[in-house]
Amino acid sequence: MNRLASAALAGVFFVASGGIALAANDAAGVPPAANGSPPGGKAPPAQSRVMAAAARLDRAAPREERITDALNLLEAKGYGAFSNFQANGKNFTAMVSQDGKRFTVTIDPDSGRISRQS
């Protein structure tokens, strides 16, 4: 979900910054090039920095990506109500409730498996 929100935010940011740049060019009477970039082919430095920052926001670090994958796996397998989610080596553990019973599960985001601990 976080990743989708980041991607949506970056998309909105690109659209807004592109619209501002086009409006500035229209007001100055400068037609955009065929590919949408300003004349001369280079984006203004401020716009380039904004695009680079938005691109960085769209990519999660590998560790955060694994955490997100593990949390999404928990919810996809029906464990929406959980607590004590934590890293345990390369995997993650969480306390879950199912059918009125509480137990600990191990989540392996690389294989997509969740196993119940004894």
PyRosetta script that sets phi, psi and omega in degrees:
from pyrosetta import init, pose_from_sequence

init()
pose = pose_from_sequence("MNRLASAALAGVFFVASGGIALAANDAAGVPPAANGSPPGGKAPPAQSRVMAAAARLDRAAPREERITDALNLLEAKGYGAFSNFQANGKNFTAMVSQDGKRFTVTIDPDSGRISRQS")
pose.set_psi(1, -43.3)
pose.set_omega(1, 179.2)
pose.set_phi(2, -59.6)
pose.set_psi(2, -40.4)
pose.set_omega(2, -179.0)
pose.set_phi(3, -65.9)
pose.set_psi(3, -40.6)
pose.set_omega(3, 178.5)
pose.set_phi(4, -65.5)
pose.set_psi(4, -40.7)
pose.set_omega(4, 179.0)
pose.set_phi(5, -64.2)
pose.set_psi(5, -40.2)
pose.set_omega(5, 178.4)
pose.set_phi(6, -63.7)
pose.set_psi(6, -43.2)
pose.set_omega(6, 179.8)
pose.set_phi(7, -65.0)
pose.set_psi(7, -41.3)
pose.set_omega(7, 179.1)
pose.set_phi(8, -65.3)
pose.set_psi(8, -42.3)
pose.set_omega(8, 179.0)
pose.set_phi(9, -63.4)
pose.set_psi(9, -42.6)
pose.set_omega(9, 178.4)
pose.set_phi(10, -63.1)
pose.set_psi(10, -40.6)
pose.set_omega(10, 178.8)
pose.set_phi(11, -62.7)
pose.set_psi(11, -43.6)
pose.set_omega(11, 178.5)
pose.set_phi(12, -63.6)
pose.set_psi(12, -40.3)
pose.set_omega(12, -179.6)
pose.set_phi(13, -64.1)
pose.set_psi(13, -42.7)
pose.set_omega(13, 177.9)
pose.set_phi(14, -62.5)
pose.set_psi(14, -45.1)
pose.set_omega(14, -179.0)
pose.set_phi(15, -62.6)
pose.set_psi(15, -44.6)
pose.set_omega(15, -178.8)
pose.set_phi(16, -65.2)
pose.set_psi(16, -45.4)
pose.set_omega(16, -178.0)
pose.set_phi(17, -69.3)
pose.set_psi(17, -34.5)
pose.set_omega(17, 176.7)
pose.set_phi(18, -65.9)
pose.set_psi(18, -39.8)
pose.set_omega(18, 179.2)
pose.set_phi(19, -66.0)
pose.set_psi(19, -37.8)
pose.set_omega(19, 178.6)
pose.set_phi(20, -66.2)
pose.set_psi(20, -43.4)
pose.set_omega(20, -180.0)
pose.set_phi(21, -64.1)
pose.set_psi(21, -41.5)
pose.set_omega(21, 178.9)
pose.set_phi(22, -65.9)
pose.set_psi(22, -40.2)
pose.set_omega(22, 179.5)
pose.set_phi(23, -64.2)
pose.set_psi(23, -39.0)
pose.set_omega(23, 179.1)
pose.set_phi(24, -65.1)
pose.set_psi(24, -41.3)
pose.set_omega(24, 179.0)
pose.set_phi(25, -67.4)
pose.set_psi(25, -40.6)
pose.set_omega(25, 179.3)
pose.set_phi(26, -63.3)
pose.set_psi(26, -41.2)
pose.set_omega(26, -178.7)
pose.set_phi(27, -65.9)
pose.set_psi(27, -32.6)
pose.set_omega(27, -179.7)
pose.set_phi(28, -84.5)
pose.set_psi(28, -6.1)
pose.set_omega(28, -179.3)
pose.set_phi(29, 77.5)
pose.set_psi(29, 21.3)
pose.set_omega(29, -179.5)
pose.set_phi(30, -102.3)
pose.set_psi(30, 117.7)
pose.set_omega(30, 179.6)
pose.set_phi(31, -74.4)
pose.set_psi(31, 142.7)
pose.set_omega(31, 177.5)
pose.set_phi(32, -72.2)
pose.set_psi(32, 157.5)
pose.set_omega(32, 175.8)
pose.set_phi(33, -69.7)
pose.set_psi(33, 170.1)
pose.set_omega(33, -176.9)
pose.set_phi(34, -61.3)
pose.set_psi(34, -31.0)
pose.set_omega(34, -179.1)
pose.set_phi(35, -88.3)
pose.set_psi(35, 5.7)
pose.set_omega(35, 176.7)
pose.set_phi(36, 92.8)
pose.set_psi(36, -8.5)
pose.set_omega(36, 178.8)
pose.set_phi(37, -85.0)
pose.set_psi(37, 160.0)
pose.set_omega(37, -179.9)
pose.set_phi(38, -65.6)
pose.set_psi(38, 163.3)
pose.set_omega(38, 177.7)
pose.set_phi(39, -54.5)
pose.set_psi(39, 143.5)
pose.set_omega(39, -177.3)
pose.set_phi(40, 95.5)
pose.set_psi(40, -14.4)
pose.set_omega(40, 173.5)
pose.set_phi(41, 82.6)
pose.set_psi(41, -7.8)
pose.set_omega(41, -178.9)
pose.set_phi(42, -109.1)
pose.set_psi(42, 138.7)
pose.set_omega(42, 175.9)
pose.set_phi(43, -75.2)
pose.set_psi(43, 150.5)
pose.set_omega(43, 175.9)
pose.set_phi(44, -58.0)
pose.set_psi(44, 148.1)
pose.set_omega(44, -177.2)
pose.set_phi(45, -53.6)
pose.set_psi(45, -41.0)
pose.set_omega(45, -179.1)
pose.set_phi(46, -63.6)
pose.set_psi(46, -41.1)
pose.set_omega(46, 179.8)
pose.set_phi(47, -66.9)
pose.set_psi(47, -37.8)
pose.set_omega(47, 177.9)
pose.set_phi(48, -62.9)
pose.set_psi(48, -41.5)
pose.set_omega(48, 179.4)
pose.set_phi(49, -65.3)
pose.set_psi(49, -39.1)
pose.set_omega(49, 179.2)
pose.set_phi(50, -64.2)
pose.set_psi(50, -44.7)
pose.set_omega(50, -179.3)
pose.set_phi(51, -64.3)
pose.set_psi(51, -41.2)
pose.set_omega(51, 179.4)
pose.set_phi(52, -64.9)
pose.set_psi(52, -41.7)
pose.set_omega(52, 179.5)
pose.set_phi(53, -64.9)
pose.set_psi(53, -41.9)
pose.set_omega(53, 179.6)
pose.set_phi(54, -65.6)
pose.set_psi(54, -37.3)
pose.set_omega(54, 178.3)
pose.set_phi(55, -65.0)
pose.set_psi(55, -38.2)
pose.set_omega(55, 177.8)
pose.set_phi(56, -66.3)
pose.set_psi(56, -36.9)
pose.set_omega(56, 179.9)
pose.set_phi(57, -66.2)
pose.set_psi(57, -28.3)
pose.set_omega(57, -176.5)
pose.set_phi(58, -74.8)
pose.set_psi(58, -19.9)
pose.set_omega(58, -178.6)
pose.set_phi(59, -102.6)
pose.set_psi(59, 123.2)
pose.set_omega(59, 177.2)
pose.set_phi(60, -86.1)
pose.set_psi(60, 148.1)
pose.set_omega(60, 174.1)
pose.set_phi(61, -66.4)
pose.set_psi(61, 152.3)
pose.set_omega(61, -177.8)
pose.set_phi(62, -53.3)
pose.set_psi(62, -39.4)
pose.set_omega(62, -179.0)
pose.set_phi(63, -65.1)
pose.set_psi(63, -46.0)
pose.set_omega(63, 179.8)
pose.set_phi(64, -66.4)
pose.set_psi(64, -33.9)
pose.set_omega(64, 178.6)
pose.set_phi(65, -64.8)
pose.set_psi(65, -40.0)
pose.set_omega(65, 178.9)
pose.set_phi(66, -66.9)
pose.set_psi(66, -39.6)
pose.set_omega(66, 178.1)
pose.set_phi(67, -62.4)
pose.set_psi(67, -45.8)
pose.set_omega(67, 179.0)
pose.set_phi(68, -61.7)
pose.set_psi(68, -42.5)
pose.set_omega(68, 178.2)
pose.set_phi(69, -61.0)
pose.set_psi(69, -42.2)
pose.set_omega(69, 180.0)
pose.set_phi(70, -65.0)
pose.set_psi(70, -43.6)
pose.set_omega(70, 179.0)
pose.set_phi(71, -64.7)
pose.set_psi(71, -40.7)
pose.set_omega(71, 177.8)
pose.set_phi(72, -65.2)
pose.set_psi(72, -36.5)
pose.set_omega(72, 177.0)
pose.set_phi(73, -62.9)
pose.set_psi(73, -44.2)
pose.set_omega(73, 178.8)
pose.set_phi(74, -56.0)
pose.set_psi(74, -47.9)
pose.set_omega(74, -177.9)
pose.set_phi(75, -68.7)
pose.set_psi(75, -39.9)
pose.set_omega(75, -179.4)
pose.set_phi(76, -64.1)
pose.set_psi(76, -31.5)
pose.set_omega(76, -179.6)
pose.set_phi(77, -87.9)
pose.set_psi(77, 6.0)
pose.set_omega(77, 174.6)
pose.set_phi(78, 93.5)
pose.set_psi(78, 11.7)
pose.set_omega(78, 179.4)
pose.set_phi(79, -103.5)
pose.set_psi(79, 57.2)
pose.set_omega(79, -178.9)
pose.set_phi(80, -66.0)
pose.set_psi(80, -30.0)
pose.set_omega(80, 179.2)
pose.set_phi(81, -101.8)
pose.set_psi(81, 105.6)
pose.set_omega(81, 179.5)
pose.set_phi(82, -142.4)
pose.set_psi(82, 165.9)
pose.set_omega(82, 178.1)
pose.set_phi(83, -145.7)
pose.set_psi(83, 173.8)
pose.set_omega(83, 176.2)
pose.set_phi(84, 53.4)
pose.set_psi(84, 41.5)
pose.set_omega(84, 177.0)
pose.set_phi(85, -73.6)
pose.set_psi(85, 126.6)
pose.set_omega(85, -179.0)
pose.set_phi(86, -155.9)
pose.set_psi(86, 158.5)
pose.set_omega(86, 176.7)
pose.set_phi(87, -73.2)
pose.set_psi(87, 143.4)
pose.set_omega(87, 178.2)
pose.set_phi(88, -142.3)
pose.set_psi(88, 87.7)
pose.set_omega(88, -173.1)
pose.set_phi(89, 69.6)
pose.set_psi(89, -130.3)
pose.set_omega(89, 178.3)
pose.set_phi(90, -87.1)
pose.set_psi(90, -8.4)
pose.set_omega(90, 179.3)
pose.set_phi(91, -106.4)
pose.set_psi(91, -174.0)
pose.set_omega(91, 178.2)
pose.set_phi(92, -131.6)
pose.set_psi(92, 154.5)
pose.set_omega(92, 174.9)
pose.set_phi(93, -125.4)
pose.set_psi(93, 156.2)
pose.set_omega(93, 177.2)
pose.set_phi(94, -154.9)
pose.set_psi(94, 151.3)
pose.set_omega(94, 174.1)
pose.set_phi(95, -93.2)
pose.set_psi(95, 123.8)
pose.set_omega(95, -177.4)
pose.set_phi(96, -122.2)
pose.set_psi(96, 163.2)
pose.set_omega(96, 175.4)
pose.set_phi(97, -121.2)
pose.set_psi(97, 134.9)
pose.set_omega(97, 176.5)
pose.set_phi(98, -152.2)
pose.set_psi(98, 128.7)
pose.set_omega(98, -179.3)
pose.set_phi(99, 54.1)
pose.set_psi(99, 38.5)
pose.set_omega(99, 177.8)
pose.set_phi(100, 77.8)
pose.set_psi(100, 3.1)
pose.set_omega(100, 179.6)
pose.set_phi(101, -111.4)
pose.set_psi(101, 143.8)
pose.set_omega(101, 176.4)
pose.set_phi(102, -108.9)
pose.set_psi(102, 136.8)
pose.set_omega(102, 177.5)
pose.set_phi(103, -155.0)
pose.set_psi(103, 165.7)
pose.set_omega(103, -178.9)
pose.set_phi(104, -98.3)
pose.set_psi(104, 139.4)
pose.set_omega(104, 175.9)
pose.set_phi(105, -121.2)
pose.set_psi(105, 154.0)
pose.set_omega(105, 173.8)
pose.set_phi(106, -108.7)
pose.set_psi(106, 130.5)
pose.set_omega(106, -178.2)
pose.set_phi(107, -111.7)
pose.set_psi(107, 125.0)
pose.set_omega(107, 175.0)
pose.set_phi(108, -110.7)
pose.set_psi(108, 98.1)
pose.set_omega(108, -176.0)
pose.set_phi(109, -67.5)
pose.set_psi(109, -22.3)
pose.set_omega(109, 180.0)
pose.set_phi(110, -70.7)
pose.set_psi(110, -39.9)
pose.set_omega(110, -179.9)
pose.set_phi(111, -94.9)
pose.set_psi(111, -16.5)
pose.set_omega(111, -178.0)
pose.set_phi(112, 79.6)
pose.set_psi(112, 20.3)
pose.set_omega(112, -177.7)
pose.set_phi(113, -106.5)
pose.set_psi(113, 145.4)
pose.set_omega(113, 173.0)
pose.set_phi(114, -122.5)
pose.set_psi(114, 126.3)
pose.set_omega(114, 179.8)
pose.set_phi(115, -123.6)
pose.set_psi(115, 143.4)
pose.set_omega(115, -179.2)
pose.set_phi(116, -83.4)
pose.set_psi(116, 132.8)
pose.set_omega(116, 177.8)
pose.set_phi(117, -86.8)
pose.set_psi(117, 146.0)
pose.set_omega(117, -179.8)
pose.set_phi(118, -77.9)
pose.dump_pdb("model.pdb")
